[in-house]
Amino acid sequence: MFAALLLSGIASSAIAAEAKQDFTLVNKTGYELNAVYVSPGHADAWGEDVMGQDILGDGESVHVTFKRAEKSCQWDLKVIYTEDDSSAVWHDIDLCSVSKITIRYNRKSDKTTASYE
């Protein structure tokens, strides 16, 4: 199964060796994220929190990396808020063409949305 790792301060040589599914997650929700899960599209289980013990604060970003041998392009993303354990989920993100995901929370609609670059 898939294994994602979070890396900070990546050296330029490491960037060249990244898998094509690697992406940066940017939190612009106004809240802290307690957990981030990435799994193959519509998998039965989410696996481990790629953040580990860390929290992703509002305005912060994290780089999620994949094993170079990983072939799948379609992935699901789930984030869990620290404040109330609520979550937001997106399915079938083409991580072979997306390198940055920015999530935002709209208080009026009570929805978390994602934009892809």
N, C-alpha and C positions, 0 to 999 in steps of 0.2 A: 504494500500500500504506500501511499504518498507520505513523504516526510518534508515538512516545511521548517525552515530555520529562519530566525530573525538575526540580522546582522547590522551593526552600527559601525560607522567609520570604515567603510569598505575601501580597500586599496584599489587603485585603478587596475592592477593585474587581476584581481578577483572579479571585477566587473566584466572583464572580457571573457571570463570563464562561466558566466551565469547561464542558467537554463533560460529558454525563451519565455517561460511562464512567470519568471520573477517580476514582481511589481512593488510599487510603493503605495502604501495605504495612508491617506491623509485624513485626520479627524477634524472636521469643522462643524461638529454637532453642538458645541457649547457644553458638552459633558465628557466625563472620563469614560473610557471603554475598559471594562474589566477583562474581556476575553475576545479573541478573534479566532475563528475557525475557517479553514479552507479545505474543501474536500472535492474529489472528482464529481462531476455533474450528477446530481440525483443519487448519490451514494446512500447506503442505508445508515451509515454512522458518520459523525463529524470527526472523530479522531481526537487528537490532543489540541489544546489551546496553543496556537503558535506564539502567543505572547509569554507563555510560561507564567512566571510570578509577576511580570511587569504589568503596568497600567499604561494605556495610551491616552495622555491628556488632550484636552481640546487644543487645537492648533499644532499638535505634534504629528509626526509621521514616523512610519516604520517601514523598513524594507523587508519583504518576504521573499525568501529564496527557495528554490526547488532543486532536487537532485538533477544533475545534467542529463541523466538517462530518461527522465520523465518525458513521455510522449503526448499525453492527453492535453488538449487545448481548452476543453470546456470544464469550468470549475464553479463551485458554489461558494459563497461567502456568507458568514454569519458573524455578527458582532453582538456583544452583550454589554449593556450599560452598567456601570458601577453603582449608580444611584438607586436603581430599583430592580435590577436583574432583568429588565425587559430586553428584547432582542429585535434585530432586523436581519432579514435574509434576502439574498439575491441568488438567482439560479442561472446557470449556463453562461457565465462570463467567459468570453474568449480571451484567455490570458496569453495566447500566442500573439495577439494584436494589441493588447492593453498593457501599458507599462505603469499607469498611475490610476488609482481609484480614490476619489475624494467623496467622503460621505458627509451629508448635512442633515440636520434635524430641523423641521418646520413646526414650531409650537402651535400655530393656528390649525394646521391639518393633523398634527400629532403623527407625522410620517417622517421616516428617515429615508433619504434618497441617496443614490450614488451616481456620480458622473465618471466617465471613463475617458482616458487619454491614451 
